[in-house]
Amino acid sequence: MVGSDALRAAYRQVFATLKVDLRFTIQETEVAGDMAWLRSLSKGRIKTLATGVEADESFNSLIVFRREGGTWKIRCYLYASNKPGTGTPQ
């Protein structure tokens, strides 16, 4: 996904289909010149609106920032479940 319009559309879709109740805890941050990063953990519940199914979830995230023209912008955002997988995808 590239660009702010694509990101907005993706998040609209997520929040149209899911009720997300997560709490974020910042684990680490570091700034080095015009680059910075943040590592966080989120935990909570996610409900699929179409089915009503709710589940406890937890995720790790890593966000890399770059300062451009005096403003910090997200350069890269990685977000993944920290639950073990259930095997090889079918």
TABEL-V421940 format. One record per run of one state. SS is the DSSP state (A for helix, B for strand, O for the rest). FROM is the first residue (numbers start at 1). LEN is the number of residues. If there is no record, write none. Layout:
# TABEL-V421940
ss=SS from=FROM len=LEN
ss=SS from=FROM len=LEN
This chain:
# TABEL-V421940
ss=O from=1 len=3
ss=A from=4 len=14
ss=B from=18 len=15
ss=O from=33 len=2
ss=B from=35 len=14
ss=O from=49 len=5
ss=B from=54 len=15
ss=O from=69 len=2
ss=B from=71 len=11
ss=O from=82 len=9
